[in-house]
Amino acid sequence: MFPLHRGRRLRTNESIRSLVRETSLSPADFMFPMFIAEGENYKVEIPSMPGIFRRSIDLTVEEVKEIFALGIRAVNIYVKVSENLKDNEGNEAWNPNGLMQNAIRAIKAACPEMIVMPDVALDPYSIYGHDGIIANGDVENDATNAALVKMAVSHAQAGADFVAPSDMMDGRVLRLREGLDADGFHNVGIMSYSAKYASAFYGPFRDALDSAPVDATEIPKDKKTYQMDYANRIEAIKEALWDVEEGADMVMVKPGIAYLDIVREVKNAVNVPVTVYHVSGEYAMIKAAAERGWLEHDKIMMEQLMCIKRAGASLISTYFAKEAAILLNK
């Protein structure tokens, strides 16, 4: 009780504050999402995500080496698929010589210690922009799971350390675990997007991959039949627990800053590491506000990352990973 206790004693200067600081950040806390495109010596900035690029495999490899030197130890990779390779079943997704598979091999050859977590979902490969196979006007859950298994096994064959299913189909973690084990990939892990909400924060990401649902009367207009309702909290805990029971090695909450209550709830409920995706819209908002002089870029960037870690994140997938690692190394 005051005056015996004064909270300000522990805030007197930075040395004291650092001694009692409850949460810390390091580059090893980050995973860098990367967008990969066809071609060679190709690098194009994504207009809605300043500082983030689509790169060809050769330039992706150079960037991977650079961020590894900064202390970042994981990348989450996505591919921009040519329109002529898209169909409803996602057949290109398990092409052993596809863009994703070639990218995994190239990254692991150049930087073997970098943990590579390729995205497992059909939307980049779909003519409809959905995360699954369309039939009878809806996304077919079980048929999609069968396709995802083939996709994940092809990633494992290429050298992936983890597969990262972002589709939100029911039961897909169990099917992926069974499929990986059946092919002998017992040590390839699963980082499941367990609590992925149907959020408006994903817009810039869909620009990057051209993967938004197409406007057609015969298909769902959005992803709300499989991604979660952002009004729900208990559902996120249930989904995370189910994924752990099915064999997930890590679970993810997505988006990040607007969902820190969910991060803490999931962290308290599961006994595996919790990943948080600091998504494209959250990144773009900071960039836009900083460009206008409304926020101090580096300060708000580090504050948000620290808050995500404080909420319970073991790993943060963030487009700020490289910038934050450079600051932390200084």
N, C-alpha and C positions, 0 to 999 in steps of 0.2 A: 504493500500500500504506500501511496505517496505520503510523506516525502522520503520514506526509506527506500522505495524503488523509483527510479527515474529511467524511463526507456531511452531518453536522449543520451545517457552515458555511453550506450553502445553505438551511437551514431555520430560521435564527436568529430571524427576525421576518417579519411579513407582507409587508413591502416587498421583502425578498429573495425570499421564496417566490413573490411575484407576478412578479418579474423572470424567474424560471426556469421558471415554470409551463408545462407542455407542451401543455395543452389548455385551451380557453376556450369559454364559452357566451355566446350572444347571443340575443335574441328572434327573430332571423332564422333561427336553427337549428331553430325549431319549426314544426310544422303542427298546427292545432287541428282535431280531429274534431268534427263537429257533427251533431246529430240534428234532423231537420225533420219537422213534423207538419202535418196539414191544419188549417184554421181561421184565425182572426185574433185577435191579442192573446192568444195561447195560450202558456203556459209552465208545464210540469210537471216537477218534479225526478224523476230516476230513482232509486228507493229504494236500489238497490245501488251507485249512483255519486254520493255526496253532492257537491253543487256542479255537477253536470252535468244539463242539462235537454233535454227535447224542446221545441222552439220552433216556432211558426208562422213563415211566411216573413217577415212584417213585423218580428217580434222578432229573427229570425235576422239580418236585414240590419242592425239596430241593433247587435247583438253583433259582427258583422263589422267595422263601422266602429270600434268600441271597440278591438278587438284589433289592427286595422291601426294605430291611433294608438299602440299599445304597441310596434310594431315587428315584429309577426307578419305574415308575407307569404304564407301558404298555409293553405287550409282543405280538409279532406277531408270531404265531405258524404254523409250517409246519410238515407234517408227511411223514415218509419213509414207503411206502406201500409195503407189500409183493407181489411178482410177481404173485402168484396164485390168488390174489384178484383183479387184473387189468383186465379190459375189454375195449371195445370201448365206452360204454355208461357211465362209471363211477359209476356204481350202489353202490359200496362200499362207495362212498362219502357221502351218506345220511343214512348209516347204523347207527341206534341209539346207537348201541354198538360198533361202529367202533373206531379205534385208536384216531382219532381227537376228537370225541364226548366224549370218556372216559377221554382224556387229559384235555379238557375244564372243565369237572365236577371236576376232581381232583384238578386242579389249583384253581378254584373258591372256593372249599371246604376248601383248605388249606390257601388261601390268598384272601379272598373275595374282598378286595379293589384293587387288581391288575386288571387293565383293560386288558381283553383278546380279541385279534383281530385275529381270525383264518383266514387263507388263503382260499379264495373261487376260485378254478380253478380245472379243471379236470386233468391236466398233471400228478400229482402224481398217479392218479388212471387209467391212460390211457395206453393201450398196445402200443400205438403209441407215447406217450410222448408229445402229443399236448394238448392245453388248452381247447379243445372242441371235439365234436363228429365228427368222420370222415364219410363222405358219398360222393360218386361220386368224390373221389379224392380231397376233400376240407373239411375244417372245417365248419360244418353247424351252422350258427349263431343262429337261433331261437330255434332249437332243443337243442342246448347247453344252451341257456338261461333258458329253462324249467328245465334242469338238475341242473343248478346253484341255482335256486330257492329252489328246494328240499334240496340241500346241505346247503344253508344258513339257512333255517328254522330248519334243524336238529341241526345246530350250536346254534341257538337261544334257542332251546329247551334244549340244554345241559348247557346253561348259559352264552353264549358269550355276551359281552358288545357291540361289533361292529362286523360286518362281513367285510372282506377285499377282494373284487373281484379284482383279478389280471389278468384276462383272456383277457380283451380288446375286448369282443364281443360288437357289437352295441346294445344299448338299454337295457343292462343288469341291469343298476342301477334302471331304472324304474320298470322292472320286479321284481327285488329283493325287492324294496320298497313295491310294491303291494302285493307280496307274504308274506312278513313279517307282514304287516298290516292286511292282511286277516286272519292270524293265531294269531292275538292279540299282536304281538311284536312291538308295536308302538314305544317303547323306545329303541329298539336295533338299533344302528346307522350303517351307511355305510361309510367306508373309502375306496373310490374308487381309484384304480390305474388308474388315468385319462390320464396321459401322460407317458405311459410305452413304451419305445423305444426298437426296435429290436437291441439289443446291444450285443457286444462281451464280455462285462464285467460280464456276468452272468455265465460263465463257472464253477467256483468253486461251486456255488449254485446247478447247475445241477448235479455235482458230489455228493453233499450231499444227494440229493433226488433220484438220478438215474432217472431224469425226462427229459433228452434231447430227442428231436425227433429222432425216429429210422430211419435208412437208408432203405427206401423201395420205390420202384418205384411208388406205387399206392397212395402215400400221399405226402403232401408238405414237402420239405426237411428242411424247417426252419419255423419261425413264422412271417415272414414278411407280410403275408396277413392280419394279425390282429394287431400285434405290430407295432409301428410307425416308419417311416423312420427317421433316425437320422439327415437327412439334413433339416428337417422341423421345423419351429418355430411357425408359425401362426396356424398350425394344432393342436398344443398342447393347445393353448388358446381355440380353438373351442371345443376340446374334454372336457376340464375342465368345460367350460360353459355349455355344454350339460349335463354333469354329475350332476352339481349343479341344473340345471332345472329339472332333473329327480329325485332329492331327496338325492343326496350325502351330507353327513354332513361334510366330509373332502375329499380333493382331494390329490393325490400323484403324484409327479414327480419322475421318475426312469429311469436311474441312477442319481447319485448325483453330484459329483465334476465336471465332464465333461459337466454338463447340468445346471450350475448355471444361465446362461442367461434365460433358460426356467423357472427356479424357480421364478426368479424376474418377468418375464412376466406374469406367472400364478398368482402370488401373487397380482399383480396390477389389474388383471382382475376379480378375484372372491372375494366373501364376506364370505368365509368359511376358516377354517384353512387349511394350506398347509403342507403336510407331504413330506419329502424327504427321499428316500431310498439310503443310502450310501452302495452300493452293494458289493457283495462278491469279485468281481474282484478288486475293489478299495481297499478293505481290504487286499486282498492277495498281491497286489503290495507293499503296505507299509510294510507288514510283511517281504516280500522277500528282499526288499531294506535294511531294518533295520538289518536283519540277516547277510547281507553282509557288514554292516558298512557304507553303502552309505548314509543313512539318520538317524537322531536321532528320534527314534520311537515315544516317547511321545510328542515331540515338533511338529512333522509333524501331528500326530494324532489330537492333540488339535487345530492346525491351520486349518486343513481341516474341523473339526466339527464347529469351529467358523465361517468359511467362508460360510458353508451351512446355519447356523443360520442367518448370516448377509444378505445373499441373499434373505431371506424371509421365511425360514422354521419355522413353529410353533412346529413341532415335527420331530425328526430325527430318522429314523429306521436305526440302525447301529450295526454292530458286535463289535464295540469298546465300546458299551454302558457301560459294566461293568468296563472295564479298565479306561475309562474316568471318570466314577462316583467315583471310588476310588481316582483318582488324585484330582478331584474337592473337595471331602470331606476332603482331607488333607489340 
